[in-house]
Amino acid sequence: MLADKILNFIDGEFVATDKWFDNRTPISNAVIGQVAEAGKAEVDAAVGAARAALKGPWGTMTLARRVELLEALVAEINNRFDEFLEAECADTGKPKSLASHIDIPRGAANFKIFADMVKNVPSEFFEMATPDGSSCINYGYRGPVGVIGVICPWNLPLLLMTWKVGPALACGNTVVVKPSEETPRTAALLGEVMNKVGIPKGVYNVVHGFGANSAGEFLTSHPGVDAITFTGETRTGEIIMKAAANGSRPVSLEMGGKNAAIVFADCDFDAAIEGTLRSAFANCGQVCLGTERVYVERPIFDKFVAAMKAGAEAMKVGVPDDPATSMGPLISKEHQNKVLSYYRLAVEEGATVVSGGGVPEMAGELSEGCWVQPTIWTGLPESARVIKEEIFGPCCHIAPFDTVEEVLEKANDNQYGLATAIWTTNVSRAHRVAQKMEVGIAWVNSWFLRDLRTPFGGSKQSGIGREGGVHSLEFYTELKNICIKL
């Protein structure tokens, strides 16, 4: 059963406040709970608890014991799989068929992969002769950074939160998590799991609230926070980076994207259609890695557009519990209004609406939900705002191209540089195009295929830093050189 009160989690205890805000389901926009908003006092208490935990049992714990606790955490998340699934779908409205396959399994796997990794990570070792004729050795030693502020998005709440908390805890840090105000449930539920498996108090803390003049600002500006990791829109990332400059604190930022799919005429056509339908419309288009720009080689352009139209119109927009549901609602009324404003703008800019472009008819209380149609456009110039700006909805513009040079110029002509998906059976061309794309991750004949040992992050205004595998260890540890004269 869903909790009707969602509390902060500070120093191992659930904490109410005298200020509350609504938790709404995007399915009907109905209020399904109340969330305790953290003020300065609660954020200060959370940071204080996290700092104290670094000097308590967590700080003196052996690596082997820390790994045991993280493995127990994975097991308990899986034991309570249905609770996490219910909470995630209540907050986001996404289909359970999607969340049960991606969100919750990856939420647990993020702890497992980094627990395994810290057991096996090597260090550097050098021998050197000294001027006095003797010798010395140098070796690298990794220790925790300290208290990590974790600012989470609403599109994949548990998955992207544990993507940061997993390596942070594996490396011996403590965390204060600020989940999105839209999706507070799974972060709070994870507090119960932390207590159940015996994670020491203060290691994992959760403060709920908003950005400016609320928990987000109080956390990122707190002098007791040693580093900040964030996933979300670029504008917010810039604000966080400015806050982190006070105290010269490191940041890891995964921000916006306006990603391009590039489809060559020699592609496996059916695979390219299936992959592009996913990359454009999965999670109602609310995926930072999604492809809102699709470039198709001219010989197959008309056929590709027709197949995408058929695929989009075959999608069932519906509620999470319906196994036939392909796509749920957007996260909120505010975001629905934003996406619909771009749907209108596309028409104003001269787009041909191939499919969608509005709000689907939904029955009863669902009519008050945050629904939009999966939408496809053609015919816009590259200068159009719809081509340049991140919409973060279930939509894509499809344009033809004739040469590799042309498509590379168009695909790279954007302020963002997060990801791309390239569809071709020409392996040599796949390598050349992938290497020329100004992005952090380039998929060939796939999309959202992730090996968690590999680097993840964006270039340009899509982010700073890389996470995943040993790249996460670079952010969540301080590497110290120890020199010993023999």
PyMOL commands that set and color helices and strands:
alter all, ss='L'
color gray80, all
select helices_A, chain A and resi 40-54+57-60+63-79+81-92+96-99+103-120+157-170+185-197+215-220+234-245+269-285+298-313+333-348+364-368+385-388+404-412+427-436+470-476
alter helices_A, ss='H'
color red, helices_A
select strands_A, chain A and resi 5-6+8-10+13-15+20-24+31-36+125-129+135-144+147-151+174-178+204-206+227-231+251-254+260-263+293-297+352-355+375-378+395-401+416-417+419-423+441-444+459-460+463-464+477-485
alter strands_A, ss='S'
color yellow, strands_A
deselect
rebuild
show_as cartoon
